[in-house]
Amino acid sequence: MFDWDDLKFLLEVARQGRLGPAARRLRVDVGTVSRRVAELERAFGAKLFERTAEGFELTPLGRALRPHAEAMEQHALAMAEAGPGRHISGRVRLATMEGIASR
């Protein structure tokens, strides 16, 4: 079984075509992107990307998985928007020493 959190790495590398831009968009380092893609490939038992001089291109399996990963992404975004944390409101109180607060 694969870690479905790794699907965001699959999607971002597919969208960006390179590890560096994907890493920047995901706010992780390139090694993390490479490792997570490799872990996903290990879980599926097949390559999901062809490494070319131009960058990363999805293999036939990667292309077949992409729409499913995109659907999962859309459902996760919809759940986040519908969740209770979306409409947080209220008063926030901070306690600190007077010397710190005056700065």
Secondary structure, DSSP 4 states (H G I P E B T S, - for coil): ---GGGHHHHHHHHHHSSHHHHHHHHTS-HHHHHHHHHHHHHHHTS-SEEEETTEEEE-HHHHHHHHHHHHHHHHHHHHHHHSGGGG----------HHHHT-
